[in-house]
């Protein structure tokens, strides 16, 4: 039971970290696209 809850917590942390990275990457891509247009 403890292992399952630890695994769930780990998955939630991983998920929020990847969401944060995706947001940063998306922002960087938008900046790059703007620079390329100019």
N, C-alpha and C positions, 0 to 999 in steps of 0.2 A: 504493500500500500504506500509506504514512504517513497519507494522508488518511482511509482507512478506519479505522485504529486510533484516530486522533484523534476521528473521528466517534463511534466506539463508546465511547470514554472520556467524551465529552461527553454521550452518551445516558445512560450509567450515572450521571453526576453529576446530570443533569436528573431522572432517575428517583428517586434518593435524596432530592433536594430536594423533589420533589412528594410523595413518601411522607411526609416530615417535615411538610410543610404540611398534608397530609390529616390526619395525627395531631393536629396542633394545632387544626385546624378542628373535628375530631370532639370533642376535649376541650372546646372553647369551646361547641359546640352542647349537649353534655351539661350544662355549667354553666348555660347559658341555660334549658334544659328544666327543670332543678331549680328555678331561680328562678321560672319560670312556674308550676310546680306549687304553689309556696308562695304 
